[in-house]
Amino acid sequence: MRKLIYLLLLSPVCLQAQHTRIGQNGQPEPFAHTFSIVARDERTGDMAVGVQSHWFSVGTTVSWGEAGVGVVATQSFVNKSFGIRGLQLLKQGKTAQQALDELLKGDEGRDVRQVAIVDAKGNVAVHTGKKCVDHAGHWKGRGFSVQANMMLNNTVPAAMATAFEKNASLPLPERVMKAMDAAQAAGGDIRGKQSAVLLVVRGKSTGAPWDDNHLVDLRVDDNPQPLQELGRLLRVHRAYEYMNNGDLAVEKNDMKTAMTEYGAAMKMFPENLEMKYWTAIGLANSKQVAKAADLLRSIYAKDPNWRELTRRLPKVGLLTVSQKELRELVK
């Protein structure tokens, strides 16, 4: 029994040793074998990183980006400093290749690294260390790079590159998703699937990093189908872009535009109560009170708290109806 207890106590240490590497600073380096893409949209200048891995919360480790600067994917045995330091080097005026050379120059673990960088001018640099676990490789194209390690087979990078190039008409986030879906269809990570991330930053900084660095910022930390969930979140993100546009139109008292935007969101997710609710409020503000009341009743039946919210909106000017009409909307 004592021997069994000893083995049970020892096994987590052994597992940790198999999945970490001690870096130059004496700290364990994360283990993120994965496939990823870094890319720049030639039309908009926006830049993206997309990643999927059989590892928890890969978005906290692999993907890095800054508006007007570039994007970085650092994986395999990860040197997380490559993300921040790589972006700093780009901000100093170095190209993607010059930044990558500088990162690898002093790194004793370069043989187990996989790193890719795209800068704001569309320059691309990528490195796959000779000791990355098979199947490992990369494919560099115009304004993008795809890279993978510990894959089931060696066809993943080519499949990703082909999918990205074939879908040039799509917006950058959807195009990146096509590349990652192709990677999974080609075999993907030999261990399976767990987490994914999609990060898109603006090509040129507007001086508002709170917006520029989060055009799309979606993460799936732990899910048996991370790419499916990431795709769903991207569709929700698109729907809420319509909602945000509707809100801006309401602020400007442009109810026609607000109705168009809210309606587009509701068509994407017709069962989403938030989207149905603001569509109804838009109808009411457009003097279509009867239609609004019908829609609101279906919402109240599922959650009566929305009725109380309706009562509160006139006070702040978000619902501009008469008292008689308000009674119709909340009954």
C-alpha positions in Angstrom: 0.0 0.0 0.0 2.8 2.4 0.9 4.4 1.7 -2.5 1.1 2.5 -4.3 0.7 5.8 -2.4 4.3 6.7 -3.3 3.5 6.1 -7.0 0.4 8.1 -6.8 2.3 11.0 -5.2 5.1 10.7 -7.7 3.0 10.5 -10.9 1.9 14.2 -11.1 5.5 15.2 -10.9 6.4 12.9 -13.7 3.5 14.2 -15.8 4.7 17.8 -15.1 8.2 16.9 -16.2 6.9 15.5 -19.5 4.9 18.6 -20.2 7.2 21.4 -19.2 10.6 22.8 -20.0 12.7 24.9 -17.7 13.6 28.2 -19.4 16.6 30.5 -18.9 14.8 32.3 -16.1 14.4 29.0 -14.2 10.7 28.9 -14.7 8.7 26.2 -16.5 7.7 27.1 -20.0 4.1 26.3 -21.1 3.5 23.4 -23.3 1.3 24.4 -26.3 1.6 22.0 -29.2 -1.0 23.3 -31.6 -1.8 24.7 -35.1 -2.2 28.4 -35.7 -2.4 31.1 -38.3 -1.2 34.7 -38.3 -2.5 36.9 -41.1 -3.0 40.4 -42.5 -6.0 41.5 -44.6 -4.7 43.3 -47.6 -7.9 45.2 -48.0 -8.4 46.6 -44.5 -4.9 46.1 -43.0 -6.4 44.3 -40.0 -4.3 41.5 -38.5 -5.4 38.2 -36.9 -4.2 35.2 -34.9 -6.2 32.0 -34.9 -5.2 29.0 -32.7 -6.5 25.6 -31.7 -4.8 23.1 -29.3 -5.4 20.2 -27.1 -4.3 22.3 -24.1 -6.3 24.4 -21.7 -6.8 28.1 -22.4 -4.4 28.3 -25.3 -5.5 32.0 -25.8 -3.6 33.1 -22.7 -0.3 31.8 -24.1 0.0 31.6 -27.9 -1.8 34.6 -29.4 -0.5 38.2 -29.2 -1.4 41.4 -31.1 -1.4 45.1 -31.1 -3.1 47.5 -33.5 -0.8 49.2 -36.0 2.0 46.9 -34.9 1.5 43.3 -35.7 0.5 39.8 -34.4 2.5 37.0 -33.0 1.9 33.3 -32.4 4.4 31.6 -30.1 3.9 27.8 -29.5 5.4 24.4 -29.1 7.5 24.8 -25.9 6.3 28.4 -25.5 8.5 31.3 -24.7 5.7 33.7 -23.7 8.0 36.7 -23.7 8.2 36.3 -27.5 4.7 37.8 -27.7 5.3 41.0 -25.8 9.0 41.4 -26.9 8.1 40.6 -30.5 5.5 43.4 -30.6 8.0 45.8 -28.9 10.6 45.1 -31.5 8.1 45.8 -34.3 7.2 49.1 -32.6 10.9 50.0 -32.7 10.7 49.7 -36.5 12.0 46.2 -37.1 10.4 44.0 -39.7 8.8 40.7 -38.8 12.0 38.8 -39.8 14.3 41.2 -37.9 12.1 40.8 -34.8 12.1 37.0 -35.1 15.9 36.9 -35.6 16.3 39.0 -32.5 14.0 36.8 -30.4 15.7 33.6 -31.4 19.3 34.9 -31.2 19.5 34.7 -27.5 17.2 31.8 -26.9 18.8 28.5 -25.9 15.4 26.8 -26.5 15.1 27.9 -30.2 15.1 24.3 -31.4 11.9 23.5 -29.6 10.1 26.8 -30.5 7.6 27.5 -33.2 7.0 31.2 -33.8 5.3 33.3 -36.5 5.0 37.0 -36.9 3.1 39.3 -39.3 3.8 43.0 -39.1 1.6 45.9 -40.0 3.1 46.2 -43.5 2.4 42.6 -44.2 5.9 41.2 -43.8 5.9 37.6 -42.6 8.4 35.6 -40.6 8.1 32.1 -39.2 10.4 29.5 -37.4 9.9 25.8 -36.7 12.6 24.4 -34.5 14.2 21.2 -35.6 13.2 19.5 -32.3 9.5 20.3 -32.5 7.4 17.2 -32.2 6.3 15.6 -35.5 4.5 16.2 -37.5 5.7 19.8 -37.4 6.0 22.4 -40.1 4.9 25.7 -41.6 3.7 27.3 -44.8 4.3 31.0 -45.5 2.2 32.9 -48.0 1.5 36.4 -49.0 0.6 38.3 -45.8 0.1 35.1 -43.7 1.8 32.1 -42.2 0.3 28.8 -40.9 2.2 26.6 -38.6 1.6 23.4 -36.7 3.4 20.9 -34.5 2.4 17.5 -32.9 -0.1 17.0 -35.7 -1.6 13.6 -36.7 0.0 13.9 -40.2 2.0 16.3 -42.2 -0.8 17.7 -44.4 -2.1 20.3 -41.9 -0.1 23.4 -42.9 -0.9 22.9 -46.6 -4.6 22.4 -45.9 -4.7 25.6 -43.8 -2.8 27.6 -46.5 -5.1 26.4 -49.3 -8.3 27.2 -47.3 -7.0 30.7 -46.4 -6.1 31.5 -50.0 -9.3 30.1 -51.4 -11.5 32.2 -49.2 -10.0 35.6 -50.0 -13.5 37.1 -50.5 -14.5 36.5 -46.8 -13.8 39.0 -44.0 -10.6 38.2 -42.2 -12.1 36.5 -39.0 -14.2 34.2 -41.1 -11.3 33.5 -43.4 -9.1 32.5 -40.4 -11.8 30.2 -39.2 -11.9 28.5 -42.6 -8.1 27.8 -42.3 -8.5 26.3 -38.8 -11.4 24.2 -39.8 -9.3 22.9 -42.7 -6.5 22.0 -40.2 -8.9 20.0 -38.1 -10.4 18.3 -41.2 -6.8 17.3 -42.2 -6.2 15.5 -38.9 -5.3 18.3 -36.5 -3.6 17.8 -33.2 -2.7 14.1 -32.6 -4.0 14.4 -29.1 -7.4 15.9 -30.0 -9.1 19.2 -29.2 -9.6 21.4 -26.2 -9.2 25.2 -26.6 -9.2 27.8 -29.4 -8.8 31.6 -29.8 -9.5 34.2 -32.5 -7.9 37.7 -32.1 -8.2 40.5 -34.6 -6.6 43.9 -34.2 -6.8 47.0 -36.4 -4.2 47.6 -39.0 -3.8 51.2 -38.1 -4.1 52.6 -34.6 -6.7 55.2 -34.0 -5.4 56.2 -30.6 -8.1 54.1 -28.9 -6.4 50.8 -28.0 -9.5 49.7 -26.0 -11.2 49.4 -29.4 -8.3 48.9 -31.8 -6.9 45.8 -30.1 -10.2 44.0 -29.7 -12.0 44.1 -33.1 -12.6 40.4 -32.4 -11.3 38.8 -29.2 -12.9 35.4 -28.6 -11.6 32.5 -26.6 -12.8 29.0 -25.9 -10.8 27.7 -22.9 -12.1 24.2 -22.5 -14.6 22.5 -24.9 -14.8 19.1 -26.6 -15.5 21.0 -29.9 -13.5 24.3 -29.6 -13.6 25.3 -33.2 -17.4 24.8 -33.4 -17.8 26.8 -30.3 -15.5 29.5 -31.6 -17.4 29.7 -34.8 -20.7 30.1 -32.8 -19.1 32.9 -30.8 -18.0 34.6 -33.9 -21.6 34.5 -35.3 -22.8 35.9 -31.9 -20.2 38.6 -32.2 -21.4 39.6 -35.6 -25.0 39.8 -34.3 -24.0 42.0 -31.5 -22.2 44.3 -33.9 -25.6 44.9 -35.4 -27.0 45.5 -31.9 -24.2 48.0 -31.2 -25.0 49.8 -34.4 -28.6 49.9 -33.4 -27.8 51.4 -30.1 -25.7 54.1 -31.8 -28.6 54.9 -34.1 -31.0 55.2 -31.1 -28.5 57.7 -29.5 -28.9 59.8 -32.6 -32.7 59.3 -32.7 -32.3 57.6 -36.0 -35.0 55.0 -35.4 -35.2 53.8 -39.0 -31.5 52.7 -38.9 -31.9 51.3 -35.4 -34.8 49.1 -36.6 -32.7 47.9 -39.5 -29.8 47.0 -37.3 -31.8 45.4 -34.5 -33.8 43.4 -37.1 -30.6 42.1 -38.7 -29.3 40.9 -35.3 -32.6 39.2 -34.5 -32.6 37.4 -37.8 -29.3 35.8 -36.9 -30.4 34.7 -33.4 -34.2 34.8 -33.4 -34.5 33.1 -30.0 -32.1 35.6 -28.2 -34.3 37.6 -25.8 -32.0 40.6 -25.8 -32.2 41.0 -29.5 -35.9 40.4 -29.6 -36.4 42.9 -26.8 -34.5 45.8 -28.4 -36.2 45.1 -31.7 -39.5 45.5 -29.9 -38.4 48.7 -28.3 -37.3 50.0 -31.7 -40.8 49.2 -33.1 -42.4 51.1 -30.2 -40.2 54.1 -30.8 -41.2 54.0 -34.5 -44.9 54.2 -33.5 -45.5 50.5 -34.3 -46.8 49.9 -30.8 -49.1 47.1 -31.6 -46.3 45.0 -33.2 -44.0 45.9 -30.3 -46.6 44.8 -27.7 -47.1 41.4 -29.5 -43.3 40.8 -29.5 -42.9 42.0 -25.9 -45.6 39.6 -24.7 -43.7 36.6 -26.0 -40.6 37.9 -24.2 -42.4 38.5 -20.9 -43.8 34.9 -21.1 -40.2 33.6 -20.9 -38.8 36.1 -18.4 -41.1 38.7 -16.7 -38.1 40.9 -15.6 -38.1 42.4 -19.1 -41.5 43.9 -18.3 -40.0 45.8 -15.4 -37.2 47.0 -17.6 -39.8 48.4 -20.1 -41.3 50.4 -17.3 -37.9 52.0 -16.6 -36.9 53.0 -20.1 -39.1 56.2 -20.5 -37.2 57.8 -17.6 -33.9 57.7 -19.5 -35.4 58.5 -22.9 -34.9 55.0 -24.4 -38.6 54.5 -24.8 -40.5 57.5 -26.2 -44.2 56.6 -26.0 -47.3 58.1 -24.2 -48.5 56.7 -20.9 -51.4 55.0 -22.7 -49.0 53.3 -25.1 -46.7 52.3 -22.2 -49.6 50.6 -20.5 -50.2 48.7 -23.7 -46.5 47.7 -23.8 -46.3 46.4 -20.3 -49.8 44.7 -19.8 
